[in-house]
Amino acid sequence: MFLGIDVGIKKSHAAVISGRRIIYLGEYKNLDEYRITAAGIDAPLSFPDKGFRECERLLLKMGIRLFPPNAPFFKAIGLKGIEIAKKLKKVGVEVYEVYPYASRVFLNIVPKAKKTLKSGKKEILERLKEFVDVEEVGDHNEIDAIIAALTVEMYYKGKGYLIKGFDGEILVPKPINRDLQISLASLLNV
């Protein structure tokens, strides 16, 4: 089983998936009852001295927009993500940083749709059904949690890449789009 966590300041959301099935979807809590192999955390798990980390600069080169991890509103999320990662590692769960928007771009899950709008959420859910059995979600945070779990599961099935830098790493799925595949392969030298 694979866990995805969308880290929030007040509360975090989680999804546990196994294959196409969503086993759990809701607020992040103690999930010891599930045999989690690996987790994808949607939050920076390291910080650069300034600006962007090397792994983020690689995503920027591919046209993936993102916030710098040291942005004031984002740093608290990163610190909470690091805390969650430490707890999961203590119980033997492999932990990866993921970025659901990058996963949406790579998997062509309507990257231009705005997940906070009802219409955008509906578009994303329709496309997400090609990967997991999902009918309804509470909000966009649960969508990100599902995509985080899906990204890790795809990596474990040999359908993902770890974009590494000297100051951090981000897990992404193998792109569906041929141009993105070539771009990613050239950046990663694979």
C-alpha positions in Angstrom: 0.0 0.0 0.0 1.1 3.5 -0.7 0.4 6.7 1.2 0.1 10.2 -0.1 0.0 13.2 2.2 -1.0 16.7 1.3 0.5 18.7 4.1 -1.4 21.7 5.5 -0.8 24.1 8.4 -4.0 23.3 10.3 -4.6 19.8 9.0 -3.1 17.4 6.5 -5.0 15.1 4.2 -4.0 11.5 3.3 -4.8 8.8 0.8 -3.8 5.2 1.0 -4.0 3.3 -2.3 -3.3 -0.2 -3.5 -3.4 -0.6 -7.3 -6.6 1.1 -8.5 -8.3 1.0 -5.0 -8.4 3.9 -2.6 -8.2 2.2 0.8 -8.4 5.4 2.9 -9.1 9.0 2.0 -9.4 11.7 4.7 -7.6 13.6 7.3 -4.0 12.5 8.0 -3.9 10.6 11.3 -2.2 7.5 12.7 -2.4 5.0 9.8 -0.6 2.1 11.5 -3.4 -0.3 10.6 -2.3 -0.1 7.0 0.9 -1.8 5.7 2.4 1.2 4.1 5.4 0.5 1.8 6.2 4.1 0.9 4.8 7.5 1.3 4.8 10.6 -0.9 4.7 13.9 0.9 3.5 17.0 -0.8 5.8 19.5 1.0 9.5 20.5 0.7 11.6 18.0 2.7 14.7 20.1 2.6 15.5 23.8 2.2 18.2 25.7 0.2 20.1 28.6 1.6 18.2 30.8 -0.8 15.9 30.5 -3.9 15.2 27.2 -5.5 16.8 23.8 -4.9 18.6 22.1 -7.8 15.7 19.6 -8.2 13.3 22.4 -8.5 15.4 24.3 -11.0 15.2 21.1 -13.2 11.4 21.2 -13.0 11.4 24.9 -13.8 13.5 24.1 -16.9 10.7 21.8 -18.0 8.1 24.5 -17.6 6.7 23.2 -14.2 5.9 26.2 -12.1 6.4 26.1 -8.3 7.0 28.1 -5.2 10.5 28.4 -3.6 10.5 26.3 -0.4 11.7 29.2 1.7 8.7 31.4 0.8 7.3 32.5 4.2 3.9 30.8 3.8 5.5 27.6 2.5 8.3 27.1 5.0 5.9 26.1 7.8 4.4 23.5 5.5 7.9 22.2 4.8 8.8 22.0 8.5 5.6 20.1 9.2 6.3 17.8 6.2 9.8 17.0 7.6 8.3 16.2 11.0 5.8 13.8 9.3 8.6 12.2 7.3 10.7 11.5 10.4 7.8 9.8 12.1 7.1 7.6 9.0 10.8 6.7 8.6 10.9 5.6 12.3 8.3 2.9 11.6 10.1 1.7 8.4 8.2 3.6 5.7 10.2 4.9 2.7 9.5 8.6 2.3 9.7 10.7 -0.8 8.9 14.3 -1.6 6.4 14.6 -4.4 4.8 17.6 -6.2 1.3 16.7 -7.3 1.1 19.5 -9.9 4.2 18.1 -11.6 2.6 14.7 -11.6 -0.5 16.1 -13.1 1.6 17.7 -15.9 3.6 14.5 -16.5 0.4 12.3 -16.5 -1.6 14.9 -18.5 -4.2 15.1 -15.7 -5.6 18.4 -17.0 -2.7 20.5 -15.7 -4.5 23.7 -16.7 -7.6 23.0 -14.7 -7.8 24.9 -11.4 -8.3 22.3 -8.7 -9.9 24.9 -6.3 -12.8 25.5 -8.7 -15.7 23.0 -8.9 -15.3 22.7 -12.7 -11.6 22.1 -12.4 -12.0 19.5 -9.6 -14.5 17.7 -11.8 -12.1 17.7 -14.8 -9.2 16.4 -12.7 -11.3 13.7 -11.1 -12.5 12.5 -14.5 -8.9 12.2 -15.8 -7.7 10.7 -12.5 -10.2 7.8 -12.9 -7.9 6.5 -15.6 -5.4 5.7 -12.8 -7.5 5.0 -9.7 -11.1 4.2 -8.8 -12.2 7.5 -7.4 -15.8 8.9 -7.4 -15.8 11.9 -5.1 -13.4 13.8 -2.9 -14.0 16.3 -0.2 -11.7 19.0 -1.6 -8.6 19.6 -3.7 -6.3 18.6 -0.8 -7.6 15.0 -1.1 -6.9 15.1 -4.8 -3.3 16.1 -4.1 -3.1 13.3 -1.5 -4.3 10.7 -4.1 -1.9 12.0 -6.7 1.0 11.9 -4.2 0.2 8.2 -3.4 -0.2 7.4 -7.1 3.2 9.0 -7.9 5.0 6.8 -5.3 3.1 3.7 -6.5 4.1 4.4 -10.1 7.8 4.8 -9.0 7.7 1.4 -7.3 6.3 -0.1 -10.5 9.3 1.3 -12.5 7.2 4.1 -13.9 8.8 7.1 -12.2 12.0 9.0 -11.7 13.7 10.6 -8.7 14.9 14.1 -9.7 18.0 14.5 -7.5 20.0 17.6 -6.6 22.7 18.2 -4.1 20.1 19.8 -1.8 17.0 17.7 -2.2 15.0 15.4 -4.5 11.5 15.2 -5.9 9.8 12.0 -7.1 7.9 12.3 -10.4 6.0 9.8 -12.6 7.3 8.9 -16.0 5.7 11.4 -18.4 3.1 10.3 -20.8 3.9 13.0 -23.3 6.9 12.1 -25.6 8.3 15.6 -25.6 8.3 15.6 -21.7 9.9 12.2 -21.7 12.8 13.4 -23.9 13.1 16.6 -21.9 13.2 14.8 -18.6 15.6 12.1 -19.9 18.1 14.8 -21.1 17.9 16.7 -17.8 18.5 13.5 -15.8 20.9 11.9 -18.3 18.9 8.7 -18.5 
